[in-house]
Amino acid sequence: MSCDRPRLRSLLFVPGTRTDLLPKAVASGADAVILDLEDAVPAAGRQLALAQVARAVEQFTAHDHPALFVRVKPLKGWAAAEDLRAVAGPGLAGLMFPKITGPDDVRFADQMLTWCEREQGLQEGQFALVPLLESASALHAAYACAAASRRVAYTGAVTGAGGDVERAVGYRWSPEGAETHALRARVLLDVRAAGAPHPVAGLWTRIGDLDGLRAFATGNRALGYTGMLAIHPSHVPVINEAFSATAEELARARRLLDAYDHARRDGVGAVDFEGDMVDEAMAATARHLLELG
């Protein structure tokens, strides 16, 4: 199923206590919205937030909307499984699972999602599974985590300032991201090799620093990530732009394919295109870029 899931450039968090902000999140242009029942919800407000999120999912339809996800609490027992059961409705695209420690956690989450789908009468595999690799063990086992379920389409290294990953790995965050570059690149390669088609990076926690966000998002796109988590609606246009092909890139891809197809009709397997040697590999990359649009 994972190969059929759409690419998501921007995935915007909304606190589970503020489902009233869902229309604003939808209007932001985000490709996905994540209703958050984990870090954004204080313990005293959990049951109310759970009820609000369950109601929002029930009222949500997938047509003409961004994809809707819910980040649940870590699956540490049956109480967490009941929370999952409460929110896993037909309008949901997937579930985000925090505090993953390794592939066994992913397999358990997969089983829970299958159980929910059967109970709801939904097609098995409907729900995507987004494991958050927030421990050193999970990051080290990124390939195994991504390969543990075909539901895994959106995962990667989430290396924001502060937070679980910085504490687990011990790096000192900087806006330039040099200290996490190797980690983001290695995790990207691992999840790509495991077959996860749309690796997602994040986070950028400086709400007003859009220039810093743009540089960070562009760097993640250059590594090979296809999207990024977002914490504020103002971040969405910047992220969408960073993970979209420019008009110039699309125009060049069309010219390249025109030149290559003309050469093939003449029986030539490679062609000099605007100073670069182009063969089938480059043509395939250009086709892929145009398909993404």
Secondary structure, 3 states (H helix, E strand, C coil): CHHHCCCCCEEEEEECCCHHHHHHHHHCCCCEEEEECCCCCCHHHHHHHHHHHHHHHHHCCCCCCCEEEEECCCCCCHHHHHHHHHHCCCCCCEEEECCCCCHHHHHHHHHHHHHHHHHHCCCCCCCEEEECCCCHHHHHCHHHHHHCCCCECCCCCECCCCHHHHHHHCCCCCCCCHHHHHHHHHHHHHHHHCCCCCCEEECCCCCCCHHHHHHHHHHHHHHCCCEEEECCCCHHHHHHHHCCCCHHHHHHHHHHHHHHHHHHHCCCCCEEECCEEECHHHHHHHHHHHHHC
